[in-house]
């Protein structure tokens, strides 16, 4: 991970932020240069899981950088070759749908579009309550898209949320390593 330039885009699955922040810290501690990117919702909404300000402060403390949170800030990612790899985690159902359908109207989805212009890997850490429902079509499309790699995932609460899937964020580093080699980490559904 030493010296690897990782764009780390966070979309609004607020209940997973603490897990994702732990993984960002692990990557940073191993020498990765983390460039944080926030969706409009992640950048501005306060929830029972924390405030937007707290998220900004934690990201700045871990990465030493202010998060990118506008379309203007993320657009140069591809043209200026700012990243070696881009991670979107958590990647919500809304973000999945936008990426799968080429809609780049948020900082996260525009970052993905801009990065893919250079044919570089994007890692998605899914976290959505409708993955085995409405979002499955988009997951399938993205699974078969060049340079898109998925963090292995599982049902997080099959009895109470039977359509919900969540990435196993502890596998993020291994997924990044595999994606850099053009390989999808297996098994995908754990």
C-alpha positions in Angstrom: 0.0 0.0 0.0 3.0 2.3 0.5 2.6 5.3 -1.8 -0.5 4.0 -3.5 -2.9 6.9 -4.3 -6.3 5.7 -3.3 -9.4 7.8 -3.9 -11.9 6.9 -1.2 -15.4 7.9 -2.0 -18.1 7.6 0.7 -21.8 7.6 -0.1 -24.7 7.7 2.4 -24.9 4.4 4.1 -24.4 6.1 7.4 -24.6 3.0 9.6 -21.4 1.7 8.0 -19.3 4.9 8.3 -17.4 3.7 11.5 -16.4 0.4 9.8 -15.3 2.3 6.7 -13.3 4.8 8.7 -11.4 1.9 10.4 -10.4 0.5 7.0 -9.3 4.0 5.7 -7.1 4.2 8.8 -5.6 0.8 8.1 -4.8 1.8 4.5 -3.3 5.1 5.6 -1.2 3.4 8.3 0.2 1.1 5.7 1.4 4.1 3.7 -1.4 4.7 1.2 -2.2 8.3 0.2 -5.9 8.6 0.8 -7.9 11.2 -1.1 -11.3 11.4 0.5 -14.4 12.1 -1.6 -17.9 12.6 -0.2 -21.3 12.3 -1.8 -23.6 15.3 -1.3 -25.5 13.4 1.4 -22.4 12.1 3.2 -21.0 15.7 3.2 -24.1 17.4 4.7 -26.5 15.1 6.6 -26.4 14.6 10.3 -27.8 11.2 11.6 -27.9 9.2 14.7 -24.6 7.7 13.6 -22.8 11.0 13.6 -22.7 14.5 12.1 -21.3 15.6 8.8 -18.8 17.8 10.6 -17.6 14.8 12.6 -17.1 12.8 9.4 -15.1 15.7 7.8 -12.9 16.0 11.0 -12.2 12.2 11.1 -11.3 12.0 7.5 -9.0 15.0 7.7 -7.4 13.6 10.8 -6.8 10.2 9.2 -5.8 11.4 5.7 -4.4 14.9 6.2 -6.7 16.1 3.4 -10.0 17.9 3.2 -12.6 15.7 1.4 -13.5 16.5 -2.1 -17.3 17.2 -2.2 -18.1 19.1 -5.3 -18.3 18.2 -9.0 -15.7 20.7 -9.8 -13.2 19.2 -7.3 -13.6 15.6 -8.6 -13.7 16.2 -12.4 -9.9 16.4 -12.8 -9.4 13.0 -11.2 -9.1 11.2 -14.6 -7.6 14.0 -16.8 -4.9 14.7 -14.3 -4.3 11.1 -13.4 -4.7 11.8 -9.6 -5.4 8.3 -8.5 -4.1 4.7 -8.9 -7.4 3.2 -7.7 -10.8 4.5 -6.6 -12.8 2.9 -3.8 -16.5 3.6 -3.3 -17.4 2.4 0.2 -20.0 2.3 1.3 -21.7 2.2 -2.1 -25.4 2.6 -1.7 -28.1 1.4 -4.0 -28.6 4.9 -5.4 -24.9 5.2 -6.2 -24.9 1.7 -7.7 -27.8 2.7 -10.0 -26.1 5.9 -11.1 -22.8 4.2 -11.8 -24.5 1.3 -13.7 -26.5 3.7 -15.8 -23.7 6.2 -16.5 -25.2 9.0 -14.4 -22.5 11.2 -13.0 -24.4 13.9 -11.1 -22.8 13.5 -7.7 -19.2 13.9 -6.6 -18.9 10.1 -6.1 -20.3 9.1 -9.5 -18.4 11.8 -11.4 -15.2 10.6 -9.6 -15.9 7.1 -10.9 -16.6 8.3 -14.4 -13.5 10.5 -14.5 -11.3 7.7 -13.1 -12.6 5.1 -15.5 -11.7 7.4 -18.4 -8.1 6.2 -17.8 -9.2 2.5 -17.7 -8.2 2.3 -14.1 -9.7 0.0 -11.4 -12.7 1.0 -9.3 -13.6 -1.0 -6.2 -17.2 -1.0 -4.9 -18.1 -1.9 -1.3 -21.8 -2.4 -1.5 -24.1 -1.5 1.4 -27.8 -1.4 0.5 -31.0 -2.7 1.9 -32.4 -3.6 -1.6 -29.4 -5.5 -3.1 -31.3 -8.7 -3.5 -34.2 -6.7 -4.9 -34.2 -3.6 -7.0 -30.4 -3.1 -6.9 -29.5 -6.7 -8.1 -29.8 -5.7 -11.7 -27.3 -2.9 -11.2 -24.9 -5.2 -9.2 -25.1 -7.7 -12.1 -24.4 -5.0 -14.7 -21.4 -3.7 -12.7 -20.0 -7.2 -12.0 -19.7 -7.5 -15.8 -18.1 -4.1 -16.4 -14.5 -3.7 -17.2 -12.4 -2.3 -14.3 -15.2 -2.6 -11.7 -14.4 -4.9 -8.8 -16.6 -5.7 -5.8 -15.6 -6.2 -2.2 -17.0 -9.6 -1.3 -20.4 -9.2 0.4 -23.0 -11.1 2.5 -26.5 -10.7 3.8 -26.1 -8.6 6.9 -29.4 -9.4 8.6 -31.2 -12.1 6.6 -34.2 -12.4 9.0 -35.1 -8.8 9.4 -33.7 -7.4 6.1 -33.8 -10.3 3.6 -32.8 -8.2 0.6 -29.9 -6.4 2.3 -26.3 -6.9 1.4 -23.2 -5.4 3.0 -19.6 -5.7 1.9 -17.2 -7.4 4.2 -15.1 -4.3 4.7 -12.3 -6.3 6.3 -11.6 -7.7 2.8 -11.2 -4.2 1.3 -7.4 -4.2 1.3 -7.3 -7.7 -0.4 -9.9 -6.5 -2.9 -7.7 -3.5 -3.8 -4.7 -5.7 -4.3 -6.6 -8.1 -6.5 -8.2 -5.3 -8.5 -4.8 -3.8 -9.2 -4.0 -7.1 -10.9 -7.3 -7.2 -12.8 -8.7 -10.0 -10.6 -12.1 -10.1 -8.8 -11.5 -11.4 -5.3 -13.4 -14.6 -4.6 -15.7 -15.9 -3.3 -17.8 -12.8 -4.1 -20.8 -13.8 -2.0 -19.7 -15.0 1.4 
